[in-house]
Amino acid sequence: MSGASLRRRAPLLGTILCSVLLLVLVSGWLLTEDQTSRSDALRTGGLAGGAVIALYALWLNDRRRRVEEARQEIERQRHEHDRERVADERFARSVELLGNEADQVRVGALHALAALAKGRVDYTQTVLDVLCAYLRRPFGHSRYDDGGGATHDNSVAAEHELQVRLTAQRLVVVLLPKTGEPHIPAPDLDLTGAVLEYLDLSGRRIGELTLRYARLHSTTDLSGCEISGPAWFTAAEVRSGRLGGRFLCRDVLFHDRAGFDGFTVNGLADFTGTRFEAASTFTEATFENEVSPRAIRGA
């Protein structure tokens, strides 16, 4: 018999020997008493020996339980590792496809990234960073009046790219928690210099919002938003698009500072009911339509 086999059987052999020894000792000790019959002595000794066997069985069951729990934990960790590996591969592949020439492939890649973020909360901020980075890419369209010498692309490809960008905007909104979901962390959005059209973030919770030098075409709607981090609109401009440019900022709650320095709205600006809990600055901000200071301060 091998040494490993002996080591495995050693606890059982020791238990049996201990049980037999206890049976003999207890029975022998009771037989020394005149008032104890042989059958009672053997019965009591048997109970003592059986108790040792029972304790061994309980120990063995507990050991098997712990081994099974350890095995399940290993399987869980292996499954989680495989899940993370697959998610990382999906993420890398989707990001790679964002550079594909076909617009439908880029749209599919955007949806794949959004689906990944929905399934894995830890990917939400990363996916939003990728979507925002895509929207920060230089973009021109024939219907935009850049006023800065930007080159327009009148081709069909520009319209296709616009549809991809609008998809990215919608997915950004989908991944943001609603104001009624305070238990979900509010992600940050960095849209510095982005060219955006019909940006609708209404009713969403945002961490830090950066729209410095952004070009906002048509209606931009932040109504009902809750912004927990700093909000930067420095030198951003609301311009006309398919419809006149409007900046709707009704009932917004700014928990941190808000900078609108150099902000320009070539159309309606509505700050009705908006509250600023920290400092807000509007240095050299320009509004085509008059905006009540009372409404801007939310007083």
C-alpha positions in Angstrom: 0.0 0.0 0.0 1.4 3.4 -1.0 2.3 6.1 1.5 -0.3 8.5 0.1 -3.0 5.8 0.6 -1.9 5.3 4.2 -2.0 9.0 4.9 -5.6 9.2 3.5 -6.7 6.2 5.7 -4.8 7.2 8.8 -7.7 9.3 10.3 -10.2 6.4 9.8 -7.8 3.8 11.3 -7.0 6.1 14.2 -10.8 6.6 14.8 -11.5 2.9 14.8 -8.6 2.1 17.2 -9.7 4.9 19.5 -13.3 3.6 19.4 -12.2 0.1 20.2 -9.9 1.3 22.9 -12.7 3.4 24.5 -15.1 0.4 24.3 -12.6 -1.8 26.1 -11.7 0.8 28.7 -15.3 1.9 29.5 -16.6 -1.7 29.6 -13.7 -2.9 31.7 -14.1 0.0 34.2 -17.9 -0.7 34.5 -17.3 -4.4 35.0 -15.3 -3.6 38.1 -18.6 -2.4 39.7 -20.6 -5.2 41.3 -24.0 -3.7 40.5 -23.2 -3.4 36.8 -24.1 -6.3 34.6 -22.0 -7.4 31.7 -24.6 -6.4 29.1 -24.9 -2.9 30.6 -21.2 -2.5 30.6 -20.9 -3.5 27.0 -23.8 -1.3 26.0 -22.3 1.7 27.7 -18.8 1.0 26.2 -20.4 0.6 22.8 -22.1 4.0 23.1 -18.8 5.6 24.0 -17.0 3.9 21.1 -20.0 4.8 18.8 -19.7 8.5 19.8 -16.2 8.6 18.6 -17.3 7.1 15.2 -20.1 9.7 15.1 -17.7 12.6 15.7 -15.4 11.3 13.0 -18.4 11.2 10.6 -19.3 14.8 11.5 -15.7 15.9 10.9 -15.6 14.0 7.6 -18.9 15.6 6.4 -17.6 19.1 7.4 -14.4 18.4 5.5 -16.2 17.4 2.4 -18.4 20.5 2.7 -15.4 22.8 2.9 -13.7 21.0 0.0 -16.9 21.4 -2.1 -17.1 25.1 -1.2 -13.5 25.6 -2.2 -14.1 23.8 -5.5 -17.1 26.0 -6.2 -15.1 29.1 -5.3 -12.4 28.1 -7.7 -15.0 27.5 -10.4 -16.6 30.9 -9.7 -13.3 32.6 -10.0 -12.5 30.8 -13.2 -15.9 31.7 -14.6 -15.4 35.4 -13.6 -11.9 35.4 -15.2 -13.3 33.9 -18.4 -16.1 36.5 -18.3 -13.7 39.4 -17.8 -11.5 38.0 -20.6 -14.4 37.8 -23.0 -15.5 41.3 -22.0 -12.0 42.7 -22.6 -11.9 41.0 -26.0 -15.3 42.4 -26.9 -14.3 45.9 -25.8 -11.0 45.8 -27.8 -12.7 44.5 -30.9 -15.5 47.1 -30.7 -13.0 49.9 -30.3 -11.1 48.6 -33.3 -14.3 48.6 -35.4 -14.9 52.2 -34.7 -12.2 52.9 -37.2 -14.0 50.9 -39.9 -14.9 52.8 -43.1 -18.4 51.4 -43.2 -20.8 53.5 -41.2 -23.0 50.6 -40.4 -20.0 48.8 -38.9 -19.3 51.8 -36.7 -22.9 51.9 -35.5 -22.7 48.2 -34.6 -19.5 48.8 -32.7 -21.2 51.6 -30.7 -24.1 49.4 -29.8 -21.7 46.6 -28.8 -19.9 48.9 -26.5 -23.2 50.1 -24.9 -24.4 46.5 -24.4 -21.1 45.7 -22.7 -21.5 48.7 -20.4 -25.0 47.6 -19.5 -23.9 44.1 -18.7 -20.8 45.2 -16.8 -21.2 48.3 -14.6 -17.5 48.7 -14.2 -17.2 49.3 -17.9 -19.7 52.2 -17.9 -17.3 55.1 -17.4 -14.8 53.5 -19.9 -17.4 53.1 -22.6 -18.7 56.6 -22.0 -15.1 57.9 -22.4 -14.8 56.1 -25.7 -18.1 57.4 -27.0 -17.2 61.0 -25.9 -13.8 60.6 -27.6 -15.5 59.6 -30.8 -17.8 62.6 -30.6 -14.7 64.8 -30.0 -13.3 63.9 -33.5 -13.3 66.8 -35.9 -16.5 66.9 -38.0 -18.0 69.2 -40.5 -21.3 69.2 -42.3 -22.7 71.4 -45.1 -25.6 72.7 -42.9 -23.3 73.8 -40.1 -22.2 77.4 -40.2 -18.8 77.1 -38.5 -17.8 80.7 -38.9 -14.3 79.6 -38.2 -13.1 78.5 -41.6 -13.8 74.8 -41.0 -14.0 72.7 -44.1 -17.4 71.3 -45.0 -17.9 67.8 -46.4 -20.9 67.8 -48.7 -20.5 64.2 -49.6 -22.9 61.4 -48.7 -20.2 60.1 -46.3 -20.7 63.2 -44.1 -24.4 62.5 -43.7 -23.6 58.9 -42.9 -21.1 60.0 -40.3 -23.7 62.3 -38.8 -26.0 59.4 -38.3 -23.2 57.5 -36.5 -22.6 60.5 -34.3 -26.2 60.8 -33.5 -26.2 57.2 -32.5 -23.2 57.8 -30.2 -25.1 60.7 -28.6 -28.2 58.6 -27.9 -26.1 55.8 -26.4 -24.4 58.3 -24.1 -27.8 59.3 -22.8 -28.9 55.7 -22.4 -25.8 54.9 -20.2 -26.4 57.9 -17.9 -28.5 57.2 -14.8 -31.8 59.0 -14.4 -32.3 61.5 -11.6 -34.4 59.0 -9.8 -31.6 56.5 -9.5 -29.3 58.0 -6.8 -27.8 54.6 -6.0 -26.0 54.5 -9.4 -22.8 56.5 -9.6 -22.9 59.5 -11.9 -20.3 59.2 -14.7 -18.3 62.1 -16.1 -18.7 63.4 -19.7 -15.8 65.1 -21.5 -17.1 66.6 -24.8 -14.5 69.3 -25.2 -14.6 70.7 -28.7 -17.3 68.2 -29.8 -19.7 69.1 -32.6 -23.1 68.0 -31.4 -26.6 68.2 -32.7 -29.9 67.7 -30.7 -28.0 66.8 -27.6 -30.6 65.8 -25.1 -29.4 65.0 -21.6 -32.6 65.9 -19.9 -33.5 64.1 -16.7 -30.0 62.5 -16.3 -27.4 62.5 -13.5 -23.9 63.5 -14.5 -20.7 63.7 -12.5 -18.4 66.3 -14.2 -19.6 67.8 -17.4 -17.1 69.3 -19.8 -18.4 71.1 -22.9 -15.6 73.6 -23.4 -15.4 74.9 -27.0 -18.2 72.6 -28.0 -20.4 73.5 -31.0 -24.0 72.8 -30.1 -26.4 72.8 -33.0 -30.2 72.9 -32.9 -31.7 72.3 -29.5 -29.5 71.3 -26.5 -31.6 70.1 -23.6 -30.3 69.7 -20.1 -33.6 70.3 -18.4 -34.0 68.3 -15.1 -30.4 67.3 -15.0 -28.5 66.8 -11.7 -24.8 67.6 -12.1 -22.8 66.6 -9.1 -19.3 67.6 -10.3 -18.0 70.8 -11.9 -19.7 71.9 -15.2 -17.6 73.7 -17.8 -19.2 75.5 -20.8 -16.3 77.8 -21.4 -16.3 79.3 -24.9 -19.0 76.8 -26.0 -21.5 78.0 -28.6 -25.1 77.1 -29.3 -25.8 77.5 -33.0 -28.6 76.9 -35.5 -29.0 73.5 -37.2 -32.0 72.1 -38.9 -34.0 74.3 -36.4 -33.0 77.4 -34.6 -30.5 76.9 -31.8 -31.9 76.7 -28.3 -30.3 76.0 -24.9 -32.8 74.5 -22.5 -31.4 74.5 -18.9 -34.6 74.4 -16.9 -34.7 73.0 -13.4 -31.1 71.9 -13.4 -29.3 71.4 -10.1 -25.6 72.2 -10.2 -24.0 70.9 -7.0 -20.5 72.1 -7.9 -19.2 75.2 -9.6 -20.5 76.0 -13.1 -18.4 78.0 -15.6 -20.2 79.7 -18.5 -17.4 82.1 -19.3 -17.5 83.1 -23.0 -20.6 80.9 -23.5 -22.6 82.0 -26.6 -26.2 81.2 -27.3 -27.4 82.2 -30.8 -31.1 81.7 -29.9 -33.3 81.0 -26.9 -31.6 80.3 -23.5 -33.9 79.2 -20.7 -32.5 78.8 -17.2 -35.9 78.9 -15.4 -35.8 77.1 -12.0 -32.1 76.2 -12.2 -30.2 76.1 -9.0 -26.5 76.8 -8.4 -25.3 75.4 -5.0 -21.7 76.6 -5.7 -20.1 79.5 -7.5 -21.2 80.2 -11.1 -19.5 82.5 -13.6 -20.9 84.1 -16.8 -18.0 86.3 -17.7 -18.4 87.6 -21.3 -21.2 85.1 -21.9 -23.4 86.2 -24.8 -27.2 85.5 -25.2 -29.0 86.5 -28.3 -32.3 86.6 -26.4 -32.4 88.3 -23.0 -32.1 86.0 -20.1 -33.3 87.1 -16.6 -30.4 87.2 -14.1 -33.0 85.9 -11.5 -33.6 82.8 -13.7 -29.8 82.3 -14.2 -29.1 82.4 -10.4 -32.2 80.2 -9.8 -33.1 82.6 -7.0 
